[in-house]
Amino acid sequence: MNAFKKREKVVKTNFYIPKQHAVSRDLDQFIRQEPAELPEISELNVVRHFTNLSRKNFSVDTNFYPLGSCTMKYNPKIADNAAMMKEFANVHPCLSNKEMQGSLEIMYKTGKMLSELTGMDGFSLQPAAGAHGEFTGIAMIKKHFKETGQEKNTVLVPDSAHGTNPSSAMLNGYKVKSVATGKDGLVDIEDLKAKLDSTVAAFMLTNPNTLGLFETQILEIASSVHKAGAMLYYDGANLNAIAGIIRPGDMGFDVVHLNLHKTFATPHGGGGPGAGPVLCKNILKPYLPVPLIEYEKKSDTYNTQWGENSKTIGMTRSFFGQFPVILRAYVYLIALGSEGIRNASYRAVLNANYLMKKLEEFYEPVPGGVRCMHEFVISAKKFCDKNVRAFDIAKALIDYGIHPPTIYFPLVVSEAMMIEPTETESMETLDNFVDVMKKIYNKIQDSPEEFQEYPLTTGVSRVDEVKAVKEPNLRA
Ligand SMILES: *Cc1c(COP(=O)(O)O)cnc(C)c1O
């Protein structure tokens, strides 16, 4: 109990939070009156329990994981090593700036490198994930229009967008209107122009889009959006098609979030932690969440800045963000350097195109006949007459030790399978995937009825997924 009390004191003395951003510091109500009733079991039992659990997991460190849009690539262990160093792991955010110079320097330099990569002027590392970054970016846009006395109530989102885009807009109180995708898989510019009017606050877009295609008319899109008085938002969850090659800022985007846990070396897939830094052009800089981290040349120190005179949206999360994730990104960035980052992007695009080309004969790329960026989408629609769906092919892949691709996304493609090999996979792994996909294709021709049974090699085969989501019983 004393430890809790002491900690509270530290909160009060060292970590300065201006009144308008402070949350209730009355922590007494949360302090336990009795010791927690934790089970007592031997160390060996604990080790066996967790080791066995870990062996049930599918992971990118064990097998190929071509889960489109999720960027399940290898995360170099050097980044984990740095995150585990006690000098970093034991730093508490309530320390004073003076005691935290090293951590502040890493956060500042990471923010600067990400600004350079995206072509943006200001940054906040605070958001805890991609969706949270989107929410923050849209909140900044909203505050901008409020401050400048412009009434806007709508956000435009392509019909192929990640589901978090409309959610982030809705949570900020905006109406969401969908913009159509043309036959070529790109934004239908005429539809966009028809929907752009003075009520539109932003158009949220990712480039390459969720079909893995580069929006070639991006400059025209940007100028139309700006002409209508709206902002252009970049969903940068997957930057590994373009990092080091082109920059959202140069394409005309005003604000962007990145997923450090996809592109910049943090393992993910188990629900976090992640980090979704937000970067923006000067026009949106006054609205960034606080605290900001700044460098003062004169005294060679890194300081936190609470934006007393700015129009900040406030804090969107406690403290500075997910420091260990930011640290991993820092290590990854300096280990690769600008040349390495660029090569990683080239390789991601090359791997995806290699796979798409090899699979083309058996599966149907959408829209087909074009080059993709870091991922591509195939449709399993043509197997429907044999009663085999994308879902069944995904389940069959599990028996070959391969994680299923993303299925049924983007929504604009029926029986979609979205494949993202990432830059870290070898040619042997890609060739093996092609062989497996060919075997599956042949099986569909010969014995399609078997597809209702797969997978056969797992402890549990097919579960009732709807029931599992609606009535999660983790003890059964
Ligand atoms: C993953 C992803 C997101 C959401 O990121 P989270 O960290 O899961 O919140 C948003 N947009 C795209 C395109 C993504 O791939």
The ligand as an SDF file (V2000), in Angstrom:
LIG
                    3D

 15 15  0  0  0  0  0  0  0  0999 V2000
   -4.2730   -2.0910  -39.7900 C   0  0  0  0  0  0  0  0  0  0  0  0
   -4.8850   -0.9890  -40.4960 C   0  0  0  0  0  0  0  0  0  0  0  0
   -5.5430    0.0370  -39.7910 C   0  0  0  0  0  0  0  0  0  0  0  0
   -5.8010    0.0110  -38.2940 C   0  0  0  0  0  0  0  0  0  0  0  0
   -4.6630   -0.1140  -37.4930 O   0  0  0  0  0  0  0  0  0  0  0  0
   -4.7820   -0.6430  -35.9900 P   0  0  0  0  0  0  0  0  0  0  0  0
   -3.4250   -0.4700  -35.4090 O   0  0  0  0  0  0  0  0  0  0  0  0
   -5.2110   -2.0710  -36.0680 O   0  0  0  0  0  0  0  0  0  0  0  0
   -5.7990    0.1880  -35.2780 O   0  0  0  0  0  0  0  0  0  0  0  0
   -6.0460    1.1060  -40.5330 C   0  0  0  0  0  0  0  0  0  0  0  0
   -5.9360    1.1390  -41.8670 N   0  0  0  0  0  0  0  0  0  0  0  0
   -5.3170    0.1590  -42.5780 C   0  0  0  0  0  0  0  0  0  0  0  0
   -5.2140    0.2950  -44.0770 C   0  0  0  0  0  0  0  0  0  0  0  0
   -4.7760   -0.9410  -41.9210 C   0  0  0  0  0  0  0  0  0  0  0  0
   -4.1780   -1.9190  -42.6150 O   0  0  0  0  0  0  0  0  0  0  0  0
  1  2  1  0
  2  3  1  0
  2 14  2  0
  3  4  1  0
  3 10  2  0
  4  5  1  0
  5  6  1  0
  6  7  2  0
  6  8  1  0
  6  9  1  0
 10 11  1  0
 11 12  2  0
 12 13  1  0
 12 14  1  0
 14 15  1  0
M  END
$$$$
